[in-house]
Amino acid sequence: MSEVTQTIISSPCIGVCKMQNAGAVDLCGGCLRTRDEIARWRGGMSEDERLEIMFELPEREKLLQPMQSNGCG
């Protein structure tokens, strides 16, 4: 019998995807990642890289204007 292993990937995604201007870069208003980070998240980054970005997210939140309660900026 073959054993199936499943890799769990850490993710800050909350399903609210709307890019917002944060000065020099656009960030997703839901997860606070850049477009490049979102694109590379599953296949182009190591878990250590993902965790490093997730550690930075609270500081990034300060760069964005609050979103309306309906998720629309």
C-alpha positions as CSV (number, residue, x, y, z in Angstrom):
1,M,0.0,0.0,0.0
2,S,1.4,3.4,-0.9
3,E,1.4,6.2,1.6
4,V,0.1,9.6,0.6
5,T,1.7,12.6,2.2
6,Q,0.1,16.0,2.2
7,T,2.0,19.2,2.6
8,I,0.3,22.0,4.5
9,I,1.2,25.4,3.2
10,S,0.8,28.3,5.6
11,S,-1.3,31.1,4.1
12,P,-2.7,34.4,5.3
13,C,-5.5,34.3,2.6
14,I,-8.9,35.1,4.0
15,G,-10.8,35.1,0.7
16,V,-11.1,38.9,0.4
17,C,-9.1,39.6,-2.7
18,K,-8.8,43.3,-3.6
19,M,-5.6,45.0,-4.5
20,Q,-5.0,48.4,-2.8
21,N,-2.4,51.0,-3.2
22,A,0.1,51.0,-0.3
23,G,2.5,53.7,-1.6
24,A,5.2,52.1,-3.7
25,V,3.4,48.8,-4.0
26,D,-0.1,47.3,-4.3
27,L,-1.1,44.9,-1.5
28,C,-4.1,42.6,-1.3
29,G,-6.5,44.2,1.2
30,G,-7.3,40.7,2.6
31,C,-4.0,39.0,3.0
32,L,-1.6,41.9,2.6
33,R,0.6,40.2,0.1
34,T,1.9,41.7,-3.2
35,R,0.8,40.3,-6.6
36,D,4.2,38.6,-7.0
37,E,4.0,37.0,-3.5
38,I,0.5,35.7,-4.3
39,A,1.6,34.3,-7.6
40,R,4.7,32.5,-6.2
41,W,3.1,31.4,-2.9
42,R,2.3,27.8,-3.7
43,G,5.1,26.9,-6.1
44,G,7.9,29.4,-6.0
45,M,8.5,29.9,-2.3
46,S,9.8,27.8,0.5
47,E,7.9,27.5,3.8
48,D,10.6,29.6,5.5
49,E,10.0,32.4,2.9
50,R,6.2,32.2,3.4
51,L,6.6,32.4,7.2
52,E,9.0,35.4,6.9
53,I,6.4,37.3,4.8
54,M,3.6,36.4,7.2
55,F,5.8,37.8,10.1
56,E,5.9,41.1,8.2
57,L,2.1,41.4,7.5
58,P,1.1,43.3,10.7
59,E,3.4,46.1,9.6
60,R,2.0,46.1,6.1
61,E,-1.5,46.5,7.4
62,K,-0.6,50.0,8.6
63,L,0.0,51.1,5.0
64,L,-3.5,50.4,3.8
65,Q,-6.7,52.5,4.2
66,P,-9.4,50.6,6.1
67,M,-11.8,48.7,3.7
68,Q,-15.5,49.1,3.9
69,S,-17.4,46.4,5.8
70,N,-18.7,44.9,2.5
71,G,-15.1,44.2,1.4
72,C,-15.2,46.9,-1.3
73,G,-12.5,49.5,-1.1
